[in-house]
Amino acid sequence: MMVAFRYGKLSVLHPLMSISYVLAILLGQWFLQEALSLINYVGILFIIFGSIIMGGETE
């Protein structure tokens, strides 16, 4: 990711870092059988939608 920061736009790449939280949650649920509640899924959706909004760039 640090190489990407060197060559890419920060406004596009930084929101992608928040997706790592979603990935960690989903991998924890899949591999460790972690129980997720409705509020966890809502939080995941907020992270995804926020990343889309912040990463969307108009030129």
mmCIF file of the N, C-alpha and C atoms, coordinates in Angstrom:
data_MODEL
# 
_entry.id   MODEL 
# 
loop_
_atom_site.group_PDB 
_atom_site.id 
_atom_site.type_symbol 
_atom_site.label_atom_id 
_atom_site.label_alt_id 
_atom_site.label_comp_id 
_atom_site.label_asym_id 
_atom_site.label_entity_id 
_atom_site.label_seq_id 
_atom_site.pdbx_PDB_ins_code 
_atom_site.Cartn_x 
_atom_site.Cartn_y 
_atom_site.Cartn_z 
_atom_site.occupancy 
_atom_site.B_iso_or_equiv 
_atom_site.pdbx_formal_charge 
_atom_site.auth_seq_id 
_atom_site.auth_comp_id 
_atom_site.auth_asym_id 
_atom_site.auth_atom_id 
_atom_site.pdbx_PDB_model_num 
ATOM 1   N N  . MET A 1 1  ? 0.822   -1.186  0.000   1.00 0.00 ? 1  MET A N  1 
ATOM 2   C CA . MET A 1 1  ? 0.000   0.000   0.000   1.00 0.00 ? 1  MET A CA 1 
ATOM 3   C C  . MET A 1 1  ? 0.869   1.254   0.000   1.00 0.00 ? 1  MET A C  1 
ATOM 4   N N  . MET A 1 2  ? 2.014   1.186   0.630   1.00 0.00 ? 2  MET A N  1 
ATOM 5   C CA . MET A 1 2  ? 2.887   2.355   0.650   1.00 0.00 ? 2  MET A CA 1 
ATOM 6   C C  . MET A 1 2  ? 3.402   2.689   -0.748  1.00 0.00 ? 2  MET A C  1 
ATOM 7   N N  . VAL A 1 3  ? 3.619   1.679   -1.559  1.00 0.00 ? 3  VAL A N  1 
ATOM 8   C CA . VAL A 1 3  ? 4.035   1.927   -2.942  1.00 0.00 ? 3  VAL A CA 1 
ATOM 9   C C  . VAL A 1 3  ? 2.895   2.593   -3.701  1.00 0.00 ? 3  VAL A C  1 
ATOM 10  N N  . ALA A 1 4  ? 1.685   2.162   -3.422  1.00 0.00 ? 4  ALA A N  1 
ATOM 11  C CA . ALA A 1 4  ? 0.526   2.773   -4.075  1.00 0.00 ? 4  ALA A CA 1 
ATOM 12  C C  . ALA A 1 4  ? 0.406   4.242   -3.698  1.00 0.00 ? 4  ALA A C  1 
ATOM 13  N N  . PHE A 1 5  ? 0.690   4.580   -2.434  1.00 0.00 ? 5  PHE A N  1 
ATOM 14  C CA . PHE A 1 5  ? 0.641   5.978   -2.017  1.00 0.00 ? 5  PHE A CA 1 
ATOM 15  C C  . PHE A 1 5  ? 1.674   6.820   -2.757  1.00 0.00 ? 5  PHE A C  1 
ATOM 16  N N  . ARG A 1 6  ? 2.765   6.215   -3.126  1.00 0.00 ? 6  ARG A N  1 
ATOM 17  C CA . ARG A 1 6  ? 3.805   6.956   -3.831  1.00 0.00 ? 6  ARG A CA 1 
ATOM 18  C C  . ARG A 1 6  ? 3.346   7.332   -5.244  1.00 0.00 ? 6  ARG A C  1 
ATOM 19  N N  . TYR A 1 7  ? 2.602   6.443   -5.897  1.00 0.00 ? 7  TYR A N  1 
ATOM 20  C CA . TYR A 1 7  ? 2.260   6.659   -7.294  1.00 0.00 ? 7  TYR A CA 1 
ATOM 21  C C  . TYR A 1 7  ? 0.808   7.043   -7.538  1.00 0.00 ? 7  TYR A C  1 
ATOM 22  N N  . GLY A 1 8  ? -0.058  6.809   -6.560  1.00 0.00 ? 8  GLY A N  1 
ATOM 23  C CA . GLY A 1 8  ? -1.471  7.102   -6.760  1.00 0.00 ? 8  GLY A CA 1 
ATOM 24  C C  . GLY A 1 8  ? -1.911  8.344   -6.014  1.00 0.00 ? 8  GLY A C  1 
ATOM 25  N N  . LYS A 1 9  ? -3.156  8.703   -6.227  1.00 0.00 ? 9  LYS A N  1 
ATOM 26  C CA . LYS A 1 9  ? -3.724  9.859   -5.545  1.00 0.00 ? 9  LYS A CA 1 
ATOM 27  C C  . LYS A 1 9  ? -4.195  9.447   -4.156  1.00 0.00 ? 9  LYS A C  1 
ATOM 28  N N  . LEU A 1 10 ? -3.836  10.246  -3.179  1.00 0.00 ? 10 LEU A N  1 
ATOM 29  C CA . LEU A 1 10 ? -4.195  9.955   -1.798  1.00 0.00 ? 10 LEU A CA 1 
ATOM 30  C C  . LEU A 1 10 ? -5.707  9.965   -1.609  1.00 0.00 ? 10 LEU A C  1 
ATOM 31  N N  . SER A 1 11 ? -6.397  10.846  -2.300  1.00 0.00 ? 11 SER A N  1 
ATOM 32  C CA . SER A 1 11 ? -7.846  10.943  -2.153  1.00 0.00 ? 11 SER A CA 1 
ATOM 33  C C  . SER A 1 11 ? -8.558  9.688   -2.642  1.00 0.00 ? 11 SER A C  1 
ATOM 34  N N  . VAL A 1 12 ? -7.934  8.935   -3.498  1.00 0.00 ? 12 VAL A N  1 
ATOM 35  C CA . VAL A 1 12 ? -8.518  7.687   -3.994  1.00 0.00 ? 12 VAL A CA 1 
ATOM 36  C C  . VAL A 1 12 ? -8.054  6.501   -3.159  1.00 0.00 ? 12 VAL A C  1 
ATOM 37  N N  . LEU A 1 13 ? -6.791  6.478   -2.786  1.00 0.00 ? 13 LEU A N  1 
ATOM 38  C CA . LEU A 1 13 ? -6.214  5.314   -2.116  1.00 0.00 ? 13 LEU A CA 1 
ATOM 39  C C  . LEU A 1 13 ? -6.548  5.226   -0.631  1.00 0.00 ? 13 LEU A C  1 
ATOM 40  N N  . HIS A 1 14 ? -6.641  6.359   0.044   1.00 0.00 ? 14 HIS A N  1 
ATOM 41  C CA . HIS A 1 14 ? -6.862  6.318   1.495   1.00 0.00 ? 14 HIS A CA 1 
ATOM 42  C C  . HIS A 1 14 ? -8.199  5.673   1.876   1.00 0.00 ? 14 HIS A C  1 
ATOM 43  N N  . PRO A 1 15 ? -9.305  5.957   1.191   1.00 0.00 ? 15 PRO A N  1 
ATOM 44  C CA . PRO A 1 15 ? -10.549 5.257   1.539   1.00 0.00 ? 15 PRO A CA 1 
ATOM 45  C C  . PRO A 1 15 ? -10.466 3.742   1.368   1.00 0.00 ? 15 PRO A C  1 
ATOM 46  N N  . LEU A 1 16 ? -9.593  3.280   0.503   1.00 0.00 ? 16 LEU A N  1 
ATOM 47  C CA . LEU A 1 16 ? -9.444  1.836   0.322   1.00 0.00 ? 16 LEU A CA 1 
ATOM 48  C C  . LEU A 1 16 ? -8.847  1.164   1.550   1.00 0.00 ? 16 LEU A C  1 
ATOM 49  N N  . MET A 1 17 ? -8.122  1.929   2.361   1.00 0.00 ? 17 MET A N  1 
ATOM 50  C CA . MET A 1 17 ? -7.545  1.354   3.578   1.00 0.00 ? 17 MET A CA 1 
ATOM 51  C C  . MET A 1 17 ? -8.632  0.951   4.569   1.00 0.00 ? 17 MET A C  1 
ATOM 52  N N  . SER A 1 18 ? -9.767  1.647   4.554   1.00 0.00 ? 18 SER A N  1 
ATOM 53  C CA . SER A 1 18 ? -10.846 1.300   5.479   1.00 0.00 ? 18 SER A CA 1 
ATOM 54  C C  . SER A 1 18 ? -11.483 -0.040  5.116   1.00 0.00 ? 18 SER A C  1 
ATOM 55  N N  . ILE A 1 19 ? -11.312 -0.470  3.892   1.00 0.00 ? 19 ILE A N  1 
ATOM 56  C CA . ILE A 1 19 ? -11.845 -1.769  3.487   1.00 0.00 ? 19 ILE A CA 1 
ATOM 57  C C  . ILE A 1 19 ? -11.114 -2.897  4.216   1.00 0.00 ? 19 ILE A C  1 
ATOM 58  N N  . SER A 1 20 ? -9.899  -2.652  4.672   1.00 0.00 ? 20 SER A N  1 
ATOM 59  C CA . SER A 1 20 ? -9.166  -3.691  5.407   1.00 0.00 ? 20 SER A CA 1 
ATOM 60  C C  . SER A 1 20 ? -9.878  -4.050  6.709   1.00 0.00 ? 20 SER A C  1 
ATOM 61  N N  . TYR A 1 21 ? -10.577 -3.086  7.318   1.00 0.00 ? 21 TYR A N  1 
ATOM 62  C CA . TYR A 1 21 ? -11.355 -3.388  8.522   1.00 0.00 ? 21 TYR A CA 1 
ATOM 63  C C  . TYR A 1 21 ? -12.488 -4.355  8.200   1.00 0.00 ? 21 TYR A C  1 
ATOM 64  N N  . VAL A 1 22 ? -13.154 -4.110  7.091   1.00 0.00 ? 22 VAL A N  1 
ATOM 65  C CA . VAL A 1 22 ? -14.246 -4.994  6.670   1.00 0.00 ? 22 VAL A CA 1 
ATOM 66  C C  . VAL A 1 22 ? -13.699 -6.381  6.375   1.00 0.00 ? 22 VAL A C  1 
ATOM 67  N N  . LEU A 1 23 ? -12.574 -6.442  5.704   1.00 0.00 ? 23 LEU A N  1 
ATOM 68  C CA . LEU A 1 23 ? -11.960 -7.727  5.384   1.00 0.00 ? 23 LEU A CA 1 
ATOM 69  C C  . LEU A 1 23 ? -11.595 -8.491  6.652   1.00 0.00 ? 23 LEU A C  1 
ATOM 70  N N  . ALA A 1 24 ? -11.045 -7.806  7.640   1.00 0.00 ? 24 ALA A N  1 
ATOM 71  C CA . ALA A 1 24 ? -10.684 -8.458  8.901   1.00 0.00 ? 24 ALA A CA 1 
ATOM 72  C C  . ALA A 1 24 ? -11.917 -8.990  9.625   1.00 0.00 ? 24 ALA A C  1 
ATOM 73  N N  . ILE A 1 25 ? -12.994 -8.230  9.609   1.00 0.00 ? 25 ILE A N  1 
ATOM 74  C CA . ILE A 1 25 ? -14.232 -8.675  10.257  1.00 0.00 ? 25 ILE A CA 1 
ATOM 75  C C  . ILE A 1 25 ? -14.782 -9.911  9.562   1.00 0.00 ? 25 ILE A C  1 
ATOM 76  N N  . LEU A 1 26 ? -14.833 -9.867  8.239   1.00 0.00 ? 26 LEU A N  1 
ATOM 77  C CA . LEU A 1 26 ? -15.396 -10.998 7.499   1.00 0.00 ? 26 LEU A CA 1 
ATOM 78  C C  . LEU A 1 26 ? -14.518 -12.243 7.596   1.00 0.00 ? 26 LEU A C  1 
ATOM 79  N N  . LEU A 1 27 ? -13.206 -12.065 7.592   1.00 0.00 ? 27 LEU A N  1 
ATOM 80  C CA . LEU A 1 27 ? -12.319 -13.218 7.762   1.00 0.00 ? 27 LEU A CA 1 
ATOM 81  C C  . LEU A 1 27 ? -12.437 -13.796 9.167   1.00 0.00 ? 27 LEU A C  1 
ATOM 82  N N  . GLY A 1 28 ? -12.612 -12.935 10.164  1.00 0.00 ? 28 GLY A N  1 
ATOM 83  C CA . GLY A 1 28 ? -12.824 -13.413 11.529  1.00 0.00 ? 28 GLY A CA 1 
ATOM 84  C C  . GLY A 1 28 ? -14.104 -14.204 11.655  1.00 0.00 ? 28 GLY A C  1 
ATOM 85  N N  . GLN A 1 29 ? -15.133 -13.758 10.953  1.00 0.00 ? 29 GLN A N  1 
ATOM 86  C CA . GLN A 1 29 ? -16.394 -14.501 10.976  1.00 0.00 ? 29 GLN A CA 1 
ATOM 87  C C  . GLN A 1 29 ? -16.242 -15.839 10.261  1.00 0.00 ? 29 GLN A C  1 
ATOM 88  N N  . TRP A 1 30 ? -15.523 -15.836 9.171   1.00 0.00 ? 30 TRP A N  1 
ATOM 89  C CA . TRP A 1 30 ? -15.412 -17.051 8.376   1.00 0.00 ? 30 TRP A CA 1 
ATOM 90  C C  . TRP A 1 30 ? -14.477 -18.072 9.023   1.00 0.00 ? 30 TRP A C  1 
ATOM 91  N N  . PHE A 1 31 ? -13.281 -17.647 9.405   1.00 0.00 ? 31 PHE A N  1 
ATOM 92  C CA . PHE A 1 31 ? -12.296 -18.586 9.937   1.00 0.00 ? 31 PHE A CA 1 
ATOM 93  C C  . PHE A 1 31 ? -12.476 -18.880 11.421  1.00 0.00 ? 31 PHE A C  1 
ATOM 94  N N  . LEU A 1 32 ? -12.850 -17.894 12.200  1.00 0.00 ? 32 LEU A N  1 
ATOM 95  C CA . LEU A 1 32 ? -12.937 -18.062 13.652  1.00 0.00 ? 32 LEU A CA 1 
ATOM 96  C C  . LEU A 1 32 ? -14.364 -18.235 14.150  1.00 0.00 ? 32 LEU A C  1 
ATOM 97  N N  . GLN A 1 33 ? -15.320 -18.278 13.232  1.00 0.00 ? 33 GLN A N  1 
ATOM 98  C CA . GLN A 1 33 ? -16.737 -18.420 13.552  1.00 0.00 ? 33 GLN A CA 1 
ATOM 99  C C  . GLN A 1 33 ? -17.206 -17.353 14.548  1.00 0.00 ? 33 GLN A C  1 
ATOM 100 N N  . GLU A 1 34 ? -16.736 -16.130 14.354  1.00 0.00 ? 34 GLU A N  1 
ATOM 101 C CA . GLU A 1 34 ? -17.175 -15.011 15.182  1.00 0.00 ? 34 GLU A CA 1 
ATOM 102 C C  . GLU A 1 34 ? -18.633 -14.701 14.855  1.00 0.00 ? 34 GLU A C  1 
ATOM 103 N N  . ALA A 1 35 ? -19.401 -14.399 15.881  1.00 0.00 ? 35 ALA A N  1 
ATOM 104 C CA . ALA A 1 35 ? -20.808 -14.059 15.687  1.00 0.00 ? 35 ALA A CA 1 
ATOM 105 C C  . ALA A 1 35 ? -20.931 -12.560 15.437  1.00 0.00 ? 35 ALA A C  1 
ATOM 106 N N  . LEU A 1 36 ? -21.641 -12.205 14.379  1.00 0.00 ? 36 LEU A N  1 
ATOM 107 C CA . LEU A 1 36 ? -21.875 -10.806 14.062  1.00 0.00 ? 36 LEU A CA 1 
ATOM 108 C C  . LEU A 1 36 ? -23.351 -10.494 14.254  1.00 0.00 ? 36 LEU A C  1 
ATOM 109 N N  . SER A 1 37 ? -23.612 -9.352  14.859  1.00 0.00 ? 37 SER A N  1 
ATOM 110 C CA . SER A 1 37 ? -24.993 -8.932  15.070  1.00 0.00 ? 37 SER A CA 1 
ATOM 111 C C  . SER A 1 37 ? -25.429 -8.019  13.925  1.00 0.00 ? 37 SER A C  1 
ATOM 112 N N  . LEU A 1 38 ? -26.672 -7.628  13.973  1.00 0.00 ? 38 LEU A N  1 
ATOM 113 C CA . LEU A 1 38 ? -27.208 -6.735  12.950  1.00 0.00 ? 38 LEU A CA 1 
ATOM 114 C C  . LEU A 1 38 ? -26.456 -5.407  12.940  1.00 0.00 ? 38 LEU A C  1 
ATOM 115 N N  . ILE A 1 39 ? -26.114 -4.903  14.103  1.00 0.00 ? 39 ILE A N  1 
ATOM 116 C CA . ILE A 1 39 ? -25.397 -3.628  14.180  1.00 0.00 ? 39 ILE A CA 1 
ATOM 117 C C  . ILE A 1 39 ? -24.002 -3.742  13.553  1.00 0.00 ? 39 ILE A C  1 
ATOM 118 N N  . ASN A 1 40 ? -23.389 -4.912  13.635  1.00 0.00 ? 40 ASN A N  1 
ATOM 119 C CA . ASN A 1 40 ? -22.098 -5.124  12.980  1.00 0.00 ? 40 ASN A CA 1 
ATOM 120 C C  . ASN A 1 40 ? -22.235 -5.053  11.464  1.00 0.00 ? 40 ASN A C  1 
ATOM 121 N N  . TYR A 1 41 ? -23.286 -5.671  10.942  1.00 0.00 ? 41 TYR A N  1 
ATOM 122 C CA . TYR A 1 41 ? -23.508 -5.625  9.499   1.00 0.00 ? 41 TYR A CA 1 
ATOM 123 C C  . TYR A 1 41 ? -23.827 -4.207  9.030   1.00 0.00 ? 41 TYR A C  1 
ATOM 124 N N  . VAL A 1 42 ? -24.581 -3.476  9.835   1.00 0.00 ? 42 VAL A N  1 
ATOM 125 C CA . VAL A 1 42 ? -24.874 -2.079  9.500   1.00 0.00 ? 42 VAL A CA 1 
ATOM 126 C C  . VAL A 1 42 ? -23.579 -1.267  9.487   1.00 0.00 ? 42 VAL A C  1 
ATOM 127 N N  . GLY A 1 43 ? -22.708 -1.504  10.448  1.00 0.00 ? 43 GLY A N  1 
ATOM 128 C CA . GLY A 1 43 ? -21.418 -0.821  10.481  1.00 0.00 ? 43 GLY A CA 1 
ATOM 129 C C  . GLY A 1 43 ? -20.567 -1.141  9.270   1.00 0.00 ? 43 GLY A C  1 
ATOM 130 N N  . ILE A 1 44 ? -20.580 -2.402  8.850   1.00 0.00 ? 44 ILE A N  1 
ATOM 131 C CA . ILE A 1 44 ? -19.840 -2.800  7.652   1.00 0.00 ? 44 ILE A CA 1 
ATOM 132 C C  . ILE A 1 44 ? -20.370 -2.053  6.431   1.00 0.00 ? 44 ILE A C  1 
ATOM 133 N N  . LEU A 1 45 ? -21.689 -1.954  6.331   1.00 0.00 ? 45 LEU A N  1 
ATOM 134 C CA . LEU A 1 45 ? -22.274 -1.220  5.207   1.00 0.00 ? 45 LEU A CA 1 
ATOM 135 C C  . LEU A 1 45 ? -21.887 0.257   5.237   1.00 0.00 ? 45 LEU A C  1 
ATOM 136 N N  . PHE A 1 46 ? -21.867 0.860   6.429   1.00 0.00 ? 46 PHE A N  1 
ATOM 137 C CA . PHE A 1 46 ? -21.445 2.256   6.542   1.00 0.00 ? 46 PHE A CA 1 
ATOM 138 C C  . PHE A 1 46 ? -19.999 2.433   6.090   1.00 0.00 ? 46 PHE A C  1 
ATOM 139 N N  . ILE A 1 47 ? -19.143 1.511   6.463   1.00 0.00 ? 47 ILE A N  1 
ATOM 140 C CA . ILE A 1 47 ? -17.741 1.596   6.048   1.00 0.00 ? 47 ILE A CA 1 
ATOM 141 C C  . ILE A 1 47 ? -17.624 1.490   4.533   1.00 0.00 ? 47 ILE A C  1 
ATOM 142 N N  . ILE A 1 48 ? -18.347 0.553   3.948   1.00 0.00 ? 48 ILE A N  1 
ATOM 143 C CA . ILE A 1 48 ? -18.288 0.363   2.498   1.00 0.00 ? 48 ILE A CA 1 
ATOM 144 C C  . ILE A 1 48 ? -18.835 1.585   1.766   1.00 0.00 ? 48 ILE A C  1 
ATOM 145 N N  . PHE A 1 49 ? -20.013 2.060   2.184   1.00 0.00 ? 49 PHE A N  1 
ATOM 146 C CA . PHE A 1 49 ? -20.599 3.226   1.517   1.00 0.00 ? 49 PHE A CA 1 
ATOM 147 C C  . PHE A 1 49 ? -19.748 4.477   1.722   1.00 0.00 ? 49 PHE A C  1 
ATOM 148 N N  . GLY A 1 50 ? -19.179 4.635   2.906   1.00 0.00 ? 50 GLY A N  1 
ATOM 149 C CA . GLY A 1 50 ? -18.294 5.773   3.151   1.00 0.00 ? 50 GLY A CA 1 
ATOM 150 C C  . GLY A 1 50 ? -17.061 5.728   2.275   1.00 0.00 ? 50 GLY A C  1 
ATOM 151 N N  . SER A 1 51 ? -16.524 4.533   2.075   1.00 0.00 ? 51 SER A N  1 
ATOM 152 C CA . SER A 1 51 ? -15.355 4.384   1.201   1.00 0.00 ? 51 SER A CA 1 
ATOM 153 C C  . SER A 1 51 ? -15.704 4.713   -0.241  1.00 0.00 ? 51 SER A C  1 
ATOM 154 N N  . ILE A 1 52 ? -16.887 4.307   -0.654  1.00 0.00 ? 52 ILE A N  1 
ATOM 155 C CA . ILE A 1 52 ? -17.322 4.609   -2.019  1.00 0.00 ? 52 ILE A CA 1 
ATOM 156 C C  . ILE A 1 52 ? -17.502 6.109   -2.200  1.00 0.00 ? 52 ILE A C  1 
ATOM 157 N N  . ILE A 1 53 ? -18.131 6.745   -1.218  1.00 0.00 ? 53 ILE A N  1 
ATOM 158 C CA . ILE A 1 53 ? -18.364 8.187   -1.315  1.00 0.00 ? 53 ILE A CA 1 
ATOM 159 C C  . ILE A 1 53 ? -17.046 8.955   -1.284  1.00 0.00 ? 53 ILE A C  1 
ATOM 160 N N  . MET A 1 54 ? -16.163 8.594   -0.365  1.00 0.00 ? 54 MET A N  1 
ATOM 161 C CA . MET A 1 54 ? -14.893 9.313   -0.242  1.00 0.00 ? 54 MET A CA 1 
ATOM 162 C C  . MET A 1 54 ? -13.947 9.002   -1.401  1.00 0.00 ? 54 MET A C  1 
ATOM 163 N N  . GLY A 1 55 ? -14.029 7.798   -1.937  1.00 0.00 ? 55 GLY A N  1 
ATOM 164 C CA . GLY A 1 55 ? -13.144 7.411   -3.028  1.00 0.00 ? 55 GLY A CA 1 
ATOM 165 C C  . GLY A 1 55 ? -13.623 7.869   -4.383  1.00 0.00 ? 55 GLY A C  1 
ATOM 166 N N  . GLY A 1 56 ? -14.905 8.195   -4.478  1.00 0.00 ? 56 GLY A N  1 
ATOM 167 C CA . GLY A 1 56 ? -15.434 8.675   -5.745  1.00 0.00 ? 56 GLY A CA 1 
ATOM 168 C C  . GLY A 1 56 ? -14.888 10.049  -6.055  1.00 0.00 ? 56 GLY A C  1 
ATOM 169 N N  . GLU A 1 57 ? -14.292 10.178  -7.186  1.00 0.00 ? 57 GLU A N  1 
ATOM 170 C CA . GLU A 1 57 ? -13.634 11.437  -7.537  1.00 0.00 ? 57 GLU A CA 1 
ATOM 171 C C  . GLU A 1 57 ? -14.186 11.937  -8.856  1.00 0.00 ? 57 GLU A C  1 
ATOM 172 N N  . THR A 1 58 ? -14.506 13.201  -8.889  1.00 0.00 ? 58 THR A N  1 
ATOM 173 C CA . THR A 1 58 ? -14.951 13.803  -10.141 1.00 0.00 ? 58 THR A CA 1 
ATOM 174 C C  . THR A 1 58 ? -13.883 14.771  -10.617 1.00 0.00 ? 58 THR A C  1 
ATOM 175 N N  . GLU A 1 59 ? -13.562 14.642  -11.857 1.00 0.00 ? 59 GLU A N  1 
ATOM 176 C CA . GLU A 1 59 ? -12.534 15.537  -12.418 1.00 0.00 ? 59 GLU A CA 1 
ATOM 177 C C  . GLU A 1 59 ? -13.111 16.313  -13.561 1.00 0.00 ? 59 GLU A C  1 
# 
